[in-house]
Amino acid sequence: MTTLACALEATDAVVEAAIDAGAQMLVVHHPLLLRGVSSVAADTPKGRVVDRLIRAGVALMSAHTNADAAIGGVNDVLADLLGVTVERPLEPSPAAEQPGEGIGRVGVLEETMTLRQFTERVAERLPVTVWGVRAAGDPDLPVRTVALCSGAGDSLLDAAAHSGADVYLTSDLRHHPADEALRAGGPALVDTAHWASESPWCHSVAERIADATGVTAIDLQLRTDPWTIGVHPETEKPRS
């Protein structure tokens, strides 16, 4: 193998870009077959991707939960991007091969800032999406200790509450779990687009693979965020 391509997920556009780049392998974060399927026929969306990869002779590797938990993985990339010095995993891995492995991270900022300032930092440093970045909590709350989990992390709201963090950053937060966590005295919340919190890993893993193996590793830099329109009125419309 001489060329490898990296992306967040194996969409049709990503597969075509990998083929055009001459890649013999495509490394992604999200598994193509995340749930069981009864067919990979070429006339189905996922089957079409499988068929195209096979015909082009391109292998597909998905690093999902293992890349979330790994040292230097998706969560460490996110923490580094936001200026969070990692101290420990949010949820340690019971089968960790190295200390510090696990889902999510808990760490500290180089200096205390307000929740508003931290949210603005997140918006400035993550890829821009129509989803944007939103926060729940007192805008003037002092923030120093940060818990984070790239991707959908509302299953770790309790872990974040017990972590001692001032704020918990994750993606895809839902109304009721977020509201209940706040009312239970949990940390402030920062919610980002799923794609935005995970996609920085693609460039990092491409660099690490290239350094470790000597093969050409390419971050395809394709936006696979499914959301295309975001409307944010400056003021609420009066209720009739």
C-alpha positions in Angstrom: 0.0 0.0 0.0 1.3 3.4 -0.9 -1.6 5.8 -0.3 -4.3 6.0 2.4 -7.2 8.4 2.7 -8.9 9.6 5.9 -12.4 11.0 6.5 -15.0 11.1 9.2 -17.3 8.7 7.3 -17.6 6.7 4.1 -20.2 8.7 2.1 -20.4 8.4 -1.7 -18.5 11.6 -2.1 -15.8 10.5 0.3 -15.4 7.2 -1.5 -15.1 8.9 -4.9 -12.5 11.3 -3.5 -10.5 8.4 -2.0 -10.5 6.6 -5.4 -9.6 9.8 -7.2 -6.7 10.3 -4.8 -5.3 6.8 -5.7 -5.9 5.5 -2.2 -5.8 1.7 -1.5 -7.4 2.2 1.9 -9.9 4.5 3.4 -9.8 5.1 7.2 -12.9 6.6 8.8 -14.3 7.2 12.3 -17.9 6.3 11.8 -18.6 2.7 10.8 -20.4 2.3 7.5 -22.4 -0.6 8.9 -23.0 0.8 12.4 -26.1 -1.3 12.8 -26.9 -4.7 11.4 -28.1 -4.9 7.8 -29.8 -7.7 5.9 -28.3 -6.7 2.6 -25.4 -4.8 1.0 -27.0 -5.0 -2.5 -25.6 -2.2 -4.8 -29.1 -0.6 -5.1 -29.1 0.3 -1.4 -27.2 3.4 0.0 -24.7 1.4 2.1 -24.4 -1.4 -0.4 -23.6 1.1 -3.1 -20.6 2.3 -1.1 -19.5 -1.3 -0.4 -19.8 -2.2 -4.1 -17.8 0.9 -5.2 -15.0 0.2 -2.8 -14.7 -3.4 -3.8 -14.7 -2.6 -7.5 -12.0 0.0 -7.0 -9.9 -2.2 -4.8 -10.1 0.1 -1.8 -10.1 -1.3 1.8 -12.2 0.3 4.4 -11.2 0.6 8.1 -13.4 2.1 10.8 -11.9 3.3 14.1 -14.9 4.2 16.2 -15.1 3.6 19.9 -11.4 2.5 19.9 -10.4 5.9 18.4 -12.6 7.7 20.9 -10.9 5.9 23.9 -7.3 5.8 22.6 -4.5 8.1 23.8 -4.1 10.7 21.1 -7.5 9.8 19.7 -10.6 11.8 18.8 -11.1 13.2 22.3 -7.5 14.2 22.9 -7.5 16.0 19.5 -10.6 17.9 20.6 -9.1 18.8 23.9 -5.9 20.0 22.4 -7.7 22.1 19.9 -9.6 23.8 22.7 -6.6 24.4 24.9 -7.6 21.8 27.5 -4.8 20.1 29.3 -6.0 16.5 29.8 -5.8 15.0 33.3 -7.9 11.9 33.0 -10.6 10.2 31.0 -14.2 11.1 31.7 -15.1 7.4 31.7 -12.1 5.1 32.1 -11.9 2.0 29.9 -12.2 -1.2 32.0 -9.8 -2.9 29.6 -7.3 -0.1 29.2 -3.9 -1.1 27.9 -2.5 2.3 28.9 -3.3 4.7 31.8 -5.6 7.4 30.6 -7.6 5.4 28.0 -11.3 5.8 28.1 -14.2 7.7 26.7 -14.2 11.5 27.0 -11.6 13.6 28.8 -11.4 15.9 31.9 -8.8 18.6 32.0 -8.1 22.2 32.7 -7.8 25.4 30.7 -4.6 27.5 31.0 -6.6 30.2 32.7 -10.1 30.7 34.0 -12.6 32.3 31.7 -16.3 32.8 31.7 -18.7 30.3 30.1 -19.5 32.9 27.4 -15.8 33.3 26.6 -15.3 29.5 26.5 -18.3 29.1 24.2 -16.8 31.7 21.9 -13.5 29.9 21.9 -15.2 26.7 20.9 -17.0 28.5 18.1 -13.7 30.0 16.9 -11.6 26.9 17.0 -14.0 24.2 15.7 -15.1 23.9 12.1 -18.0 26.3 11.4 -21.4 24.6 11.0 -24.9 25.8 10.5 -25.7 24.2 13.9 -23.3 26.6 15.5 -22.4 26.3 19.2 -24.8 26.8 22.1 -24.4 26.8 25.8 -26.6 26.3 28.9 -25.8 28.0 32.1 -24.8 31.3 33.6 -22.9 33.2 30.9 -20.6 34.7 33.6 -19.9 31.3 35.3 -16.1 31.0 35.9 -14.8 28.0 33.8 -11.5 26.3 34.4 -12.1 22.5 34.6 -13.6 21.1 31.4 -15.2 17.7 30.7 -15.7 16.8 27.1 -16.8 14.0 24.9 -16.6 14.2 21.1 -19.7 13.1 19.3 -23.0 12.4 21.0 -22.2 12.3 24.7 -25.5 12.7 26.6 -25.0 9.2 28.0 -22.1 10.7 30.0 -24.0 13.5 31.6 -23.9 11.8 35.0 -20.1 11.2 34.7 -19.7 14.8 33.8 -21.7 15.8 36.9 -19.4 13.7 39.1 -16.2 14.8 37.4 -16.0 18.2 39.2 -16.0 20.0 35.9 -17.3 23.5 35.5 -18.6 22.8 32.0 -19.3 19.7 29.9 -18.8 20.0 26.1 -20.3 17.4 23.8 -22.6 17.1 20.7 -26.2 16.3 20.0 -27.6 17.2 23.4 -31.4 16.7 23.7 -33.7 19.1 25.6 -34.9 16.8 28.4 -31.6 15.2 29.4 -29.8 18.6 29.3 -32.6 20.3 31.3 -32.6 17.5 33.9 -28.8 17.5 34.2 -28.7 21.2 34.8 -31.6 21.1 37.4 -29.7 18.3 39.2 -26.8 20.7 39.8 -24.6 19.4 37.0 -22.0 21.5 35.1 -22.8 24.1 32.5 -23.2 22.6 29.0 -21.8 23.4 25.6 -23.3 21.7 22.6 -21.7 21.5 19.2 -22.4 19.9 15.9 -21.5 16.2 15.9 -19.3 16.6 12.8 -17.5 19.6 14.2 -16.4 17.9 17.4 -15.0 14.8 15.6 -13.7 15.9 12.2 -10.4 17.5 13.5 -9.3 13.9 14.2 -9.1 13.2 10.4 -6.1 15.5 9.9 -4.4 14.2 13.1 -4.8 10.6 12.3 -3.5 11.1 8.7 -0.4 12.7 10.0 0.2 10.0 12.6 -0.3 7.2 10.1 2.1 8.9 7.7 4.8 9.3 10.4 4.4 5.7 11.6 4.3 3.9 8.3 5.8 6.2 5.7 2.8 5.8 3.4 1.1 8.8 1.9 -1.8 9.6 4.1 -4.3 12.2 3.0 -7.0 14.0 4.9 -9.7 14.3 2.3 -11.1 17.4 4.1 -14.6 16.7 2.9 -17.5 18.1 4.8 -19.8 15.3 5.7 -22.0 17.3 8.2 -25.5 16.5 6.9 -27.0 19.9 8.0 -27.0 22.6 5.3 -29.3 25.4 6.6 -29.3 27.1 9.9 -31.6 30.1 10.7 -30.8 32.2 13.7 -33.1 35.2 14.0 -31.7 38.1 15.9 -34.9 38.6 17.8 -37.9 36.3 18.6 -40.9 36.8 16.5 -43.9 38.1 18.5 -46.4 35.4 19.3 -49.9 35.9 17.8 
